[in-house]
Each structure stands twice: as C-alpha cells, then as structure tokens.
C-alpha cells in the first residue's frame, strides 16, 4: 500500500504508507497459537522466572567452597570422618 502525491512538476511521488501500530499483544497472540511458538515462549518465561528467583533457589555463594572438605571420603572408608559434608 502506498500513498501517491503529485508534485508541481507533474511527477508522481510514491511514498510507502505508514504501517499501523499493533503493539505487543498481536505478536504474542500469534506465538501462543503456534505449538512451537508457545513452547519457546514458555521456555523463555521459565528461564526468566528462574533467573529472577536465583537467590531463593540457590542461597549459597558458589565462590565460597572448601574443596579439601568436599574431597574427604565418607566415614565408612579409610581416612573418612564423621563430619563428612
């Protein structure tokens, strides 16, 4: 669809018409109707929810680990202690 205007010289000037603003609801509705689109949308929403609740899901600092304590054998093996992590 294009809008045509005639200039003073008689030459027709073709300009593309502005596309109507649909907002965000129409693309989301189209994604939701498609099976693969809805699956992808659910995966993205799930990843966003997990990233927002990361502090609640994993409250421990991953940098503060004690490798020596983690590598100690359990108490029933030789060299093991009751304070097995």
Secondary structure as UniProt FT lines:
FT   STRAND          2..6
FT   TURN            8..9
FT   STRAND          12..16
FT   HELIX           25..33
FT   HELIX           35..52
FT   HELIX           54..57
FT   HELIX           67..70
FT   TURN            75..76
FT   TURN            78..79
FT   TURN            82..83
//
